Amino acid sequence: MVHVFVYGTLMPGAPNYRVCSRFIVESQPAIAQGDLYALPLGYPAMTVGKRWIQGYKLRLRDVSALALLDAFEQHNPRIFGHYYPHLKVAQHQYDRREIAVYDLHQRSLGYAWSYQMEPTQVQRLNGVRLPVSRWSLQRQHQALQTR
């Protein structure tokens, strides 16, 4: 079994949940420490930080699901080029890292893979730090409108 912490478009009920849904054996609300940003590309980025970020810990039935998620978590070159024609896509991808994950009462759930960005990447992509610890499309749009 493979565990992944998702905090954005891959969460249950979010637009891209379908990408990994066929691999999911179990999902549970969870939190992890970090900082959460809205990117103009339409999805969030998480960095190393101290705030509690809400998401889900997904238990996947097959390690091959990681290859699918790795491919999905790369920027769409067409969209990226539209917003950032002066940047090279390969230099601004997510990194998959193993992080500590907790239940909503801050009790350890062990470790899970998570897709995160370096703060310098978020800054280059004009990310806006979200004032809340849970991402949604509505919060994404609000944060980008008020910057």
Secondary structure, DSSP 8 states (H G I E B T S, - for coil): -EEEEE-STTSTTSTTGGGTGGGEEEEEEEEEEEEEEE-TTSSEEEEEEEEEEEEEEEEES-THHHHHHHHHTS--HHHHHHH-TTS-GGGG--EEEEEEEE-TTS-EEEEEEEEE--HHHHHHTT-EE-SSSS--HHHHHHHHH--
